[in-house]
């Protein structure tokens, strides 16, 4: 099974993942190309460059942080699927993680990678189906809900991340407590303006530092138990 996974499964998945990824990137520019070619609507290059710089300054760091952060849970195939379908932190990652828990497999293993792929495949199918209904009926339904409920929906993502934190922290309690304290301290320091000398708003530093500090501590704990 290990030979099949490494010699047949992964090469085929890499081909499919790269092909669909490049195709998705190309299709993302299709509306802009149609406006330019068919309707001759071309943006001002100075405005386009300004918008690109602003977007890169705000989100560019996530192009590096997110793949590193999520890869251990998603695996190589899941990474292709997640970044093509989107909604990674609030949909794909939790579904992949809970699928691994339900199947009793460890993240970062061959079994964990396959189970994560299956969990995300189901989440994508359900997500697209629900999203289609939501686009059609969502605004009408939300307008009928009490304000208290619509305000409570803002807490869904923090609650989701809290549940994920507890799920992994219970497996490594010392590491979980240490990283929780570290995350609080680094975010307090960011809000206090100690990192204003960094480019952008420096909000990315919280995620970036937590990712690499947790990797470093995990490696130290792993080697200490060898």
Secondary structure per residue as TSV (DSSP state, phi and psi in degrees):
chain	resnum	aa	ss	phi	psi
A	1	X	-	360.0	-37.5
A	2	X	H	-65.8	-40.0
A	3	X	H	-64.2	-41.2
A	4	X	H	-62.9	-41.6
A	5	X	I	-63.1	-44.6
A	6	X	I	-83.3	-34.3
A	7	X	I	-98.3	-23.8
A	8	X	I	-118.1	-50.8
A	9	X	I	-65.8	-55.9
A	10	X	H	-62.2	-46.8
A	11	X	H	-57.4	-41.0
A	12	X	H	-66.1	-41.7
A	13	X	H	-66.1	-36.5
A	14	X	H	-64.3	-40.6
A	15	X	H	-63.6	-46.4
A	16	X	H	-65.2	-43.4
A	17	X	H	-62.8	-44.3
A	18	X	H	-66.6	-42.0
A	19	X	H	-62.5	-48.7
A	20	X	H	-68.7	-33.0
A	21	X	H	-65.3	-47.7
A	22	X	H	-63.7	-39.5
A	23	X	H	-64.7	-41.9
A	24	X	H	-62.8	-41.1
A	25	X	H	-63.8	-40.7
A	26	X	H	-65.0	-45.2
A	27	X	H	-65.7	-26.2
A	28	X	H	-62.8	-29.3
A	29	X	T	-92.4	-2.6
A	30	X	H	-59.3	-46.6
A	31	X	H	-58.4	-42.2
A	32	X	H	-65.5	-39.6
A	33	X	H	-66.6	-38.8
A	34	X	H	-64.0	-42.5
A	35	X	H	-62.6	-36.9
A	36	X	H	-75.2	-43.1
A	37	X	H	-81.9	-45.4
A	38	X	T	-81.7	-45.6
A	39	X	S	-104.5	-1.8
A	40	X	-	57.1	37.2
A	41	X	-	-97.5	101.4
A	42	X	-	-110.0	134.9
A	43	X	-	-75.5	157.9
A	44	X	-	-69.7	127.4
A	45	X	H	-64.4	-34.2
A	46	X	H	-65.4	-43.0
A	47	X	H	-66.2	-38.6
A	48	X	H	-64.5	-42.4
A	49	X	H	-65.4	-40.5
A	50	X	H	-62.2	-44.0
A	51	X	H	-64.8	-39.3
A	52	X	H	-64.2	-43.1
A	53	X	H	-64.2	-41.5
A	54	X	H	-63.4	-42.4
A	55	X	H	-67.0	-43.3
A	56	X	H	-64.9	-39.8
A	57	X	H	-63.4	-36.4
A	58	X	H	-82.5	-39.2
A	59	X	H	-119.8	-8.0
A	60	X	T	-57.4	-37.5
A	61	X	T	-63.5	-27.4
A	62	X	H	-68.2	-22.3
A	63	X	H	-64.1	-23.2
A	64	X	H	-103.1	-38.5
A	65	X	H	-69.4	-46.9
A	66	X	H	-64.7	-47.0
A	67	X	H	-59.1	-40.2
A	68	X	H	-67.3	-41.6
A	69	X	H	-66.0	-40.7
A	70	X	H	-94.5	-15.8
A	71	X	H	-60.9	-38.7
A	72	X	H	-59.4	-35.1
A	73	X	H	-87.3	-44.7
A	74	X	H	-75.6	-33.6
A	75	X	H	78.2	173.1
A	76	X	H	-63.2	-45.6
A	77	X	H	-70.2	-42.7
A	78	X	H	-62.2	-31.8
A	79	X	H	-64.7	-43.2
A	80	X	H	-57.6	-49.1
A	81	X	H	-64.6	-42.8
A	82	X	H	-65.3	-44.9
A	83	X	H	-77.4	-17.3
A	84	X	H	-82.9	-37.9
A	85	X	H	-88.8	-25.1
A	86	X	-	81.7	-171.3
A	87	X	-	53.3	45.0
A	88	X	I	-68.9	-55.8
A	89	X	I	-69.2	-33.3
A	90	X	I	-101.5	0.0
A	91	X	I	-140.6	-61.2
A	92	X	I	-66.4	-48.8
A	93	X	H	-62.2	-47.9
A	94	X	H	-60.9	-39.9
A	95	X	H	-65.5	-42.5
A	96	X	H	-63.3	-43.3
A	97	X	H	-64.8	-45.4
A	98	X	H	-69.0	-31.8
A	99	X	H	-63.8	-39.8
A	100	X	H	-66.2	-39.1
A	101	X	H	-64.9	-44.4
A	102	X	H	-64.3	-35.6
A	103	X	H	-87.9	-3.8
A	104	X	T	57.1	50.9
A	105	X	-	-123.0	157.2
A	106	X	-	-93.0	138.0
A	107	X	T	-61.1	148.3
A	108	X	T	88.1	-3.9
A	109	X	S	-101.9	169.3
A	110	X	H	-61.3	-43.2
A	111	X	H	-64.2	-41.5
A	112	X	H	-63.0	-37.9
A	113	X	H	-64.6	-44.2
A	114	X	H	-67.4	-43.3
A	115	X	H	-64.4	-39.3
A	116	X	H	-61.8	-39.3
A	117	X	H	-63.3	-43.4
A	118	X	H	-64.8	-42.4
A	119	X	H	-62.4	-41.6
A	120	X	H	-72.3	-33.9
A	121	X	H	-60.2	-43.9
A	122	X	H	-65.6	-40.3
A	123	X	H	-64.6	-36.5
A	124	X	H	-66.4	-43.5
A	125	X	H	-61.8	-48.1
A	126	X	H	-66.3	-41.5
A	127	X	H	-60.3	-46.5
A	128	X	H	-64.9	-40.0
A	129	X	H	-64.2	-48.9
A	130	X	H	-66.4	-38.4
A	131	X	H	-63.0	-39.1
A	132	X	H	-61.0	-44.4
A	133	X	H	-66.1	-40.3
A	134	X	H	-64.0	-38.6
A	135	X	H	-63.5	-37.1
A	136	X	H	-77.7	-43.6
A	137	X	H	-113.1	-9.3
A	138	X	H	-57.4	-50.6
A	139	X	H	-63.3	-35.6
A	140	X	H	-68.5	-41.3
A	141	X	H	-67.8	-45.1
A	142	X	H	-62.8	-34.1
A	143	X	H	-67.9	-20.4
A	144	X	H	-90.7	-10.7
A	145	X	S	-80.1	149.8
A	146	X	-	-63.5	152.6
A	147	X	H	-61.8	-33.5
A	148	X	H	-61.1	-36.2
A	149	X	H	-74.0	-42.5
A	150	X	H	-64.5	-35.2
A	151	X	H	-69.3	-35.8
A	152	X	H	-65.8	-26.3
A	153	X	G	-62.5	-21.9
A	154	X	G	-67.5	-17.5
A	155	X	G	-95.3	3.3
A	156	X	H	-62.7	-47.3
A	157	X	H	-66.8	-46.3
A	158	X	H	-59.1	-38.5
A	159	X	H	-64.6	-38.0
A	160	X	H	-65.1	-44.5
A	161	X	H	-68.1	-34.1
A	162	X	H	-62.8	-40.7
A	163	X	H	-65.4	-41.3
A	164	X	H	-64.4	-40.2
A	165	X	H	-59.3	-46.8
A	166	X	H	-65.6	-36.0
A	167	X	H	-60.7	-45.1
A	168	X	H	-83.6	-33.0
A	169	X	H	-66.8	-30.9
A	170	X	T	-66.6	-23.6
A	171	X	T	-79.0	-34.7
A	172	X	S	-133.9	83.7
A	173	X	H	-65.8	-42.7
A	174	X	H	-63.7	-43.1
A	175	X	H	-65.8	-39.9
A	176	X	H	-62.4	-45.2
A	177	X	H	-65.8	-43.9
A	178	X	H	-59.5	-46.4
A	179	X	H	-71.5	-30.8
A	180	X	H	-64.8	-45.7
A	181	X	H	-62.9	-43.8
A	182	X	H	-62.2	-43.2
A	183	X	H	-62.3	-40.9
A	184	X	H	-63.7	-45.7
A	185	X	H	-65.0	-43.4
A	186	X	H	-67.7	-36.0
A	187	X	H	-73.1	-33.7
A	188	X	H	-64.5	-41.2
A	189	X	H	-64.2	-39.1
A	190	X	H	-64.7	-45.1
A	191	X	H	-67.6	-26.0
A	192	X	T	-78.4	-6.8
A	193	X	T	86.2	20.4
A	194	X	T	-74.3	-14.5
A	195	X	T	-121.1	28.5
A	196	X	T	-67.2	-15.5
A	197	X	T	-75.6	-10.8
A	198	X	S	-80.2	152.5
A	199	X	S	-65.8	150.1
A	200	X	T	75.7	-160.5
A	201	X	T	-86.2	-5.9
A	202	X	S	68.5	5.2
A	203	X	T	-64.4	-28.1
A	204	X	H	-65.0	-20.3
A	205	X	H	-62.3	-33.0
A	206	X	H	-60.5	-51.7
A	207	X	H	-65.4	-46.6
A	208	X	H	-60.8	-46.4
A	209	X	H	-68.5	-38.9
A	210	X	H	-63.8	-39.0
A	211	X	H	-61.7	-51.5
A	212	X	H	-77.0	-32.0
A	213	X	H	-66.4	-41.5
A	214	X	H	-66.5	-37.6
A	215	X	H	-62.2	-45.6
A	216	X	H	-61.3	-47.3
A	217	X	H	-66.1	-38.4
A	218	X	H	-63.4	-40.8
A	219	X	H	-65.3	-39.5
A	220	X	H	-63.3	-44.3
A	221	X	H	-64.9	-41.6
A	222	X	H	-61.9	-45.7
A	223	X	H	-70.4	-29.7
A	224	X	H	-68.4	-25.4
A	225	X	T	-96.4	-0.4
A	226	X	-	-73.6	360.0
